[in-house]
Amino acid sequence: MDPFTGAPSPGGAEIISVGVIFLVAMCAFLFLRIAGRTAWLLVFGGLVIPIAVAMEFRRNVTIPVRAAVPAQERDALIALYNSTNGANWKKKTHWLGAVGTECTWYGVRCNSARSNITSLTLDVNQLGGSIPTEIGNLTNLEILDLFRNQLSGSIPAELGNLTNLYWLDLSGNQLSGAIPTQLGNLTNLSSLSLGVNQLSGSIPAELANLKKLQILMLGSNQVSGSIPAELGNLTNLYWLELTQNQLSGSIPTQLGNLTNLQKLNLGSNRLSGSIPAELGNLISLKDLDLFSNQLTGSIPPELGNLTHLESLALFSNRLTGRIPAQLGNLIKLSYLNIRFNALYTDDSSLVSFLNSKSRRLFPGPGWQETQTVAPAGLAARPQSASSIEVSWTPIAYSSDPGRYIVLQSTLRGGAYSPAGSTADKTVSSLTVTGLRPSTTYYFVVQTVTDPHTNNRNTVASEYSSEVSAATY
């Protein structure tokens, strides 16, 4: 047995055959020497004998051939080639070669014994068509990388058979349909990337079975429904990317369990409700993207615990209220965007901090000039026995369409009912009519900005301070 190739060593018959040739050659040498035919000796000894020896050795000694991978693995590769327009691949060296050559095919890697395929890497290689179900027969596969091709159709449920996978990247294709629940079987996965496709349906709760997962990227698809609370069990995650989908509902508080998380990207969805205070537990977080959703309520002061944060994007939501002073703790911020909300602060040092972190990134109007806040300077003056004029100072943000709504009550502090609205946000007064004589009325004003290019939401401010006046 050859210790390097594993092939059988030449047997006794082969050794005897070579020895016979050598003996004949020596006899010829002596014979010719005696006859004085030196020239013929050189020809015979230099050419004929080596050729004869080589021919005899080749005839009797078997040249080793490496063993082939299992037939079903070879068939799976061939099915992939045929299903994805292999003839048009950018690189396809050795593909469809003879049995036993599979480990030499471009992008294919095998184990040390060359008995099973362990890696298939065909990223950026012009694969078209669909992923065949036969790929589920590559049960020893550890890496499957088909990133940035032109693959279409659905993700085969048979991928759930590949339980040795630790890296699965199908991102940057045109895959459609639902994310198979069977991917929850891949308990050795550390990275799952399905982003930049056309996937739809909901995020399977079964993905919470992937306890070793460190990267989950499903962004830039058409995935809908809520974010499964079960994802909060993936405590090894350091990157959760769900940006640019159609996800709705609230942000699960359970995401606050992901204390190893460094990137949480939930922007450009339809998420509603408030920002969970539990996100303040993510003390390793460097990147928090919640932009372009429908989030309401105030910014939780607990976000001030995220002292490693380098990027905070909350813009284009419906957030309201006073900005917590704790955001001033985020000294490592290099990107801050809270524009197009209804936020404010009276803290001059916090204003300076927020300006320093955002103005350099966005030339033109700063964060304050894009907030839908309540107007100041309210006053009320009676005009007649049935009318009162309410006036105010218009807010700085008047460039996008909107209006002021005046609300009235006969009780201090409300409840209030709408009394009228203005044509836009540059108007500074409104006369309320149809009132009862000799009656005191209480008024507040609310600013509203309609959907526009930078925010698809209707954003309403808090109520202004209250003013009152009595009709004649």
SULTA-V305440 format. One record per residue. N is the residue number from 1. PSI is psi in degrees with one decimal (none if undefined). D_FIRST is the distance of its C-alpha to the first C-alpha in whole Angstrom. Layout:
n=<N:N>
psi=<PSI:PSI>
d_first=<D_FIRST:D_FIRST>
//
This chain:
n=<1:2:3:4:5:6:7:8:9:10:11:12:13:14:15:16:17:18:19:20:21:22:23:24:25:26:27:28:29:30:31:32:33:34:35:36:37:38:39:40:41:42:43:44:45:46:47:48:49:50:51:52:53:54:55:56:57:58:59:60:61:62:63:64:65:66:67:68:69:70:71:72:73:74:75:76:77:78:79:80:81:82:83:84:85:86:87:88:89:90:91:92:93:94:95:96:97:98:99:100:101:102:103:104:105:106:107:108:109:110:111:112:113:114:115:116:117:118:119:120:121:122:123:124:125:126:127:128:129:130:131:132:133:134:135:136:137:138:139:140:141:142:143:144:145:146:147:148:149:150:151:152:153:154:155:156:157:158:159:160:161:162:163:164:165:166:167:168:169:170:171:172:173:174:175:176:177:178:179:180:181:182:183:184:185:186:187:188:189:190:191:192:193:194:195:196:197:198:199:200:201:202:203:204:205:206:207:208:209:210:211:212:213:214:215:216:217:218:219:220:221:222:223:224:225:226:227:228:229:230:231:232:233:234:235:236:237:238:239:240:241:242:243:244:245:246:247:248:249:250:251:252:253:254:255:256:257:258:259:260:261:262:263:264:265:266:267:268:269:270:271:272:273:274:275:276:277:278:279:280:281:282:283:284:285:286:287:288:289:290:291:292:293:294:295:296:297:298:299:300:301:302:303:304:305:306:307:308:309:310:311:312:313:314:315:316:317:318:319:320:321:322:323:324:325:326:327:328:329:330:331:332:333:334:335:336:337:338:339:340:341:342:343:344:345:346:347:348:349:350:351:352:353:354:355:356:357:358:359:360:361:362:363:364:365:366:367:368:369:370:371:372:373:374:375:376:377:378:379:380:381:382:383:384:385:386:387:388:389:390:391:392:393:394:395:396:397:398:399:400:401:402:403:404:405:406:407:408:409:410:411:412:413:414:415:416:417:418:419:420:421:422:423:424:425:426:427:428:429:430:431:432:433:434:435:436:437:438:439:440:441:442:443:444:445:446:447:448:449:450:451:452:453:454:455:456:457:458:459:460:461:462:463:464:465:466:467:468:469:470:471:472>
psi=<128.9:122.9:-17.3:-42.9:-19.9:4.0:155.1:142.0:157.1:137.8:-176.8:-35.6:-41.8:-41.8:-42.3:-42.6:-45.2:-37.9:-38.7:-45.3:-42.4:-40.1:-42.5:-41.0:-40.4:-39.7:-43.0:-38.7:-47.3:-40.6:-48.2:-34.9:-43.4:-37.7:-8.8:18.2:70.3:-38.7:-47.6:-30.2:-44.0:-42.6:-47.3:-46.8:-33.3:-26.6:-54.6:-46.9:-49.5:-38.6:-41.7:-42.7:-45.7:-42.4:-40.5:-39.8:-41.5:-36.1:-32.1:-20.8:128.2:126.6:129.5:143.7:131.8:147.6:148.3:156.7:165.7:147.6:-37.8:-27.2:-43.2:-44.0:-34.7:-40.2:-43.3:-38.9:-40.0:-44.5:-47.8:-34.6:-18.9:28.7:51.9:-32.4:-23.0:5.2:151.6:-43.0:132.7:33.0:128.6:-2.9:143.5:22.4:-179.3:158.3:133.8:-7.7:2.6:-34.2:-7.6:-5.4:143.7:130.3:-4.2:133.8:146.5:170.6:175.3:-29.1:-6.0:35.5:-13.0:150.2:127.5:-14.5:135.8:105.9:102.3:38.0:148.0:55.6:16.8:36.2:131.4:-171.4:-150.8:162.1:122.4:153.6:-26.0:-17.5:-20.7:-6.8:-5.0:64.3:-8.7:4.2:134.3:-27.4:128.4:109.5:105.8:28.9:139.4:66.5:-156.8:38.5:141.7:-176.0:-169.5:164.9:121.3:134.8:-23.6:-14.2:-22.3:-11.7:-15.2:65.6:-5.6:-4.9:135.5:-6.5:119.0:116.1:108.4:17.1:161.1:34.3:-155.8:34.8:144.5:179.1:-172.9:157.6:120.1:134.1:-23.6:-17.4:-18.6:-9.9:-13.9:67.3:-4.9:-1.1:134.5:-19.4:126.2:112.5:111.8:15.3:165.7:55.8:-155.0:35.7:146.2:-172.1:-168.4:167.4:120.3:131.1:-21.0:-19.5:-18.7:-10.0:-13.7:71.8:-21.8:-1.1:131.5:-28.6:125.8:110.3:109.3:14.7:162.0:52.9:-156.8:34.0:137.3:-174.2:-169.3:164.1:121.1:129.2:-24.7:-21.5:-19.3:-9.1:-9.3:70.2:-5.9:-4.0:135.0:-4.3:118.3:111.4:105.8:18.4:150.7:60.3:-157.1:34.8:141.4:-179.2:-171.5:163.6:121.4:133.7:-24.1:-19.1:-18.7:-9.2:-12.6:68.3:-9.3:-3.0:133.4:-25.0:122.8:107.0:103.7:15.8:162.1:54.1:-155.4:32.9:141.7:-177.2:-169.1:165.4:121.1:133.3:-25.1:-20.1:-18.4:-10.1:-11.9:69.3:-10.5:-3.4:134.9:-21.9:115.8:111.8:111.9:16.9:158.9:52.3:-156.5:35.0:141.0:179.6:-170.4:167.7:123.9:134.0:-21.4:-20.6:-18.9:-10.9:-14.0:67.1:-7.7:0.9:131.1:-21.5:127.5:115.1:105.5:11.2:158.3:49.9:-152.4:32.1:141.7:166.7:-175.0:134.5:127.6:139.3:-23.2:-19.0:-20.2:-12.0:-14.4:65.1:-15.4:-0.4:131.3:-10.0:121.9:125.7:109.7:18.8:163.9:51.7:-154.7:53.4:154.7:165.1:148.9:0.0:109.6:-35.4:-36.1:-39.5:-45.9:-42.2:-48.4:-38.6:-42.1:-27.4:-10.4:-33.0:-39.6:-20.9:-25.6:90.1:147.4:-148.4:134.0:-172.8:-34.8:-34.4:1.8:19.0:133.7:88.5:163.0:145.7:156.0:178.5:36.1:145.5:152.6:131.0:129.8:142.1:-29.5:-170.6:-12.1:10.8:148.3:136.0:128.7:129.8:163.7:172.6:120.8:150.1:165.1:-30.6:95.6:2.3:-33.2:153.0:146.6:-160.0:172.4:135.3:124.1:129.7:146.7:159.3:155.6:3.4:136.8:129.2:2.7:-175.3:149.0:152.2:149.2:136.4:-12.7:168.7:161.3:171.2:-32.1:-170.7:8.4:-14.6:144.7:4.5:162.1:134.3:121.0:126.9:174.5:24.4:162.4:144.6:152.3:42.5:137.6:132.1:147.5:135.6:143.8:160.6:137.2:137.2:138.8:132.9:127.2:164.1:143.6:-172.9:-38.8:-9.3:118.8:-1.1:155.8:123.3:128.1:139.3:172.8:168.7:149.3:176.8:156.9:142.2:161.4:158.2:157.3:138.7:161.1:none>
d_first=<0:4:6:9:8:6:6:4:5:8:10:13:16:14:15:18:19:19:21:24:24:24:27:29:29:30:33:34:35:37:39:40:41:43:44:45:43:42:42:40:37:37:36:34:32:32:31:30:28:25:26:25:22:21:22:20:17:17:19:16:13:12:12:11:13:14:15:19:21:23:26:29:28:27:30:32:31:33:36:36:36:39:41:41:42:39:40:43:40:41:37:34:32:29:30:30:27:24:22:20:22:24:23:24:28:30:31:28:26:23:21:19:16:18:19:22:25:27:30:32:34:37:40:42:41:44:42:45:46:45:42:40:40:36:35:36:32:30:31:28:30:32:33:36:38:40:43:46:45:47:46:49:49:48:46:43:44:40:39:40:37:35:35:33:35:36:38:39:42:43:47:48:48:51:50:52:53:53:50:48:48:45:44:45:42:40:40:38:39:41:42:44:45:47:50:52:52:54:53:56:57:57:54:52:53:50:48:50:47:45:45:43:44:45:46:48:50:52:54:56:56:58:57:61:62:62:59:58:59:55:54:55:53:50:51:48:49:50:51:53:54:56:58:60:60:62:62:65:67:67:64:62:63:60:59:60:57:55:55:52:53:54:55:57:58:60:62:64:64:67:67:70:71:71:69:67:68:65:63:65:62:59:60:56:58:58:59:61:62:64:66:68:68:71:71:74:76:76:73:72:73:69:68:69:66:64:64:60:62:61:62:65:66:68:70:72:72:75:75:79:81:81:77:76:77:73:72:73:70:68:68:64:65:65:65:68:70:72:74:76:77:80:79:81:82:85:83:84:81:78:80:79:75:75:76:74:71:72:74:72:70:72:75:78:79:78:77:81:82:80:80:83:85:88:91:93:97:98:102:104:108:110:111:113:114:111:109:107:105:102:100:97:95:93:89:87:85:87:84:83:85:86:89:91:92:95:96:99:100:103:101:100:96:96:95:95:95:95:98:97:95:95:93:91:90:93:96:97:100:100:104:103:106:107:108:111:114:114:110:108:104:101:99:95:93:90:88:85:83:82:78:78:75:74:74:74:76:79:80:83:84:86:89:92:94:97:100:104:107:110:111:115>
//
